[in-house]
Amino acid sequence: MTFAPAVLPECAMGTNIMTTRYTPTAMVLHWLMALLLTGTFVLGLYMSDLKLSPTKLQLYSYHKWIGITLLALAVFRVLWRLTHRPPAIVLPRWQQRASSSVHGMLYVLFIAIPLTGWLMSSAKGFQTVLFGVLPLPDLVGKDKSLGVLFTSVHENLNYLLLVLVLLHVAAALKHQLIDRDGLMARMLPGGIAK
């Protein structure tokens, strides 16, 4: 299974590689997840240093709600991607491989990070209650050492996600500002990327 777009033969630098656009559904999923991931990452950094208080507990609830929402969106996004082929692109082979690798790792992390957060919460004895009304089952029993392990895994996966997102953004900006090949227009609403 590949998460990178279909690939056409290599072309000369500066050639417009935009052949088609992503579907509106793929664009909405991309930008909605980007917004939610950014928000929950910043929230996670902020709340972890707060002293125990009702505010901190509420922020943790928001963080969990966003995480479970992201997990649901990620599952839907993977299903969408498996049933809707991305638009073909023309890239040098090394860029094709890099794109495929980064996209694949992003999709794995989109699912692994919320799951490790849920596992961490379960192991620490804090049930996840979605939107304050829907209790989700604990994935593991209360276990202090597992809680510590899942905390570490959750944090490290988030930092790996940050690195991959920065690579993804840097590659998109390179295509937009240096190559000027129209690649970004495939994912931007309205296709405005020139």
N, C-alpha and C positions, 0 to 999 in steps of 0.2 A: 504494500500500500504506500503510495507516495502522496505527499501533501503539497508538493511544488507544482506549479503550472505545467501544462504540456509544453514541450520545447521544440522549437523549429531550428533549422541549421544556423550556424554562426553567421553573423553579419558584420559589416564594417562599423567602426565606432561612429556615433553621430546619426546612425540610421534610426528612424522612428520604429520602435519595437512594439508599439501599442497596436495590436491587431483587433482586439475586442475588449469589452469591459466585463467586470464581475457583475453578477446579478445584483439587483437591489437588495435582496435578502442577504447575500454575502457581505455587501457594503455595510448594511445596518448592523449585522453581527460583528464585523470587524471594528467599527467605530464605537459601538455600544460597549463591547468588551474592553476596548482600549480605555475608554472613559472610566468604567468600573474598576479595571485593574489599577489604573493610576490612583483613583480615589482610595481604594482599599489598601494599596501599598503605603501611601502617605499616612492613612489612618493607622495602619499597623505600626509604623515607626513612631508616630505621635503617642498612641495610647500605651505602648509598652513601657514608657518611662514615667507614666503618671502614678501617683500614689493611689492605693486602693480607696475608692470613693464611689458613690452612686453614678457619677459622671463616667468614671472609667468603666464600670460595669455596663452602662448603656452603650458606650463606644464599642466595647467588645461585642455586644449584641448586634450593633450595626455592621461591624466587621464580619461577623458570622453570616448575617443575612446576605450581605453582598457576596461573600464567598460561596454560599449555597446557590445563589442566583447565577454566579459565574460558572459553577459546576454544571448547572442545568443548561446554560447557554453553550458551554463548551461541548457537551454531549450532542446538543442539537447541531452545533456548528460542524462537528465531525461527521455526523450523519448527512448533513447538507453537502459537505465537501466530498463525501464518498458517492453521492448520487448526482452531483452537479460538477462536471469537469471545469476546472479553472480555465480562463482564456490562455491560449498559447502565447509564448514569448520567444524572442530570438536573443540568446545570450551566449557569451563564450562559455565553454564547457566548465571551467572552474567556478564561474558565477552560478551556473545551473546546479552544480553540486552543493555549493555553499547555500544557495537558496533552499534547496530541498532539505538539507540538513537542519538549517535554522527553523524552517517551517515545521518540520517533524518534531523537533525538540520543543517548540512553542506549544504545539498541540498536546504533547505528553504533559507538559507543565500545567497547561490550562486545567487538566483533570487531576494531576497529582497534588498540586498545591492545595486546592480546596479539600481534597480527601485527607491529606495529612493534617490540615487544620481541624477537620471534624474528628479525626482519630485522636489528635492531641487533646481536644476539648473533652472527648469521651473518657480518655485515660486519666484526665485530671478531675473527673467527676462533675463536669459542668455540661449538662445536657444542652444541645442546640435546639432552640425553640424558634422556628422560622417566623419572622415578623411578629414575634411575641404571642402567637396563637397556635402554631402547629408544631408540637413536640416531635423531633426527629429521633429515631432510635439511636442509642449509643452503639458505636461500631466495635468497641472493646469495653471490657469492664474497667473499673477504676484501678489504676496501677501507677504509682508514682514514678517508677523507673521508665515505664513506657511513655508517660507524660513528658518526661525530660527528653527522651529519645525523639518523640514526634515533634516536640518544640524545636529541637535542633534541626531536624530534617525539614520542617516547614520553613524555618528561617533561611536555611541554606538554599532551598529550592527557590525561594523568593529572590534571593540575590542572583542566582543563576538566571532567573527570568529577567531581572533587570538588565543583566549583561546582554542577553539575547535580544531584548526589546531595543536596547541602544544600538546593537548591530543592525537590526532591522530598520530602524529609523535612519541610521547613517547610510545604509545602502540605498534607501529610498531617496534621501537627499542627494546622494552622489548621482543617481540616475536623473534627478530633477535639475540639479544645478550645474553639474559637470558634463554628464553625457547628453543632457537635454533630449532624451529619447522618448518622452511621453509615457514612461512606465507608470508614474504616479496617477495619471488620469484614469487608469483602469479601476482604481479603488476610491477615487474622490467623487462625491456626489456632484453631478453635473459635468464631470470630466474636466474640470478647470485645473490644468496643471502645466500649461505651457509657459 
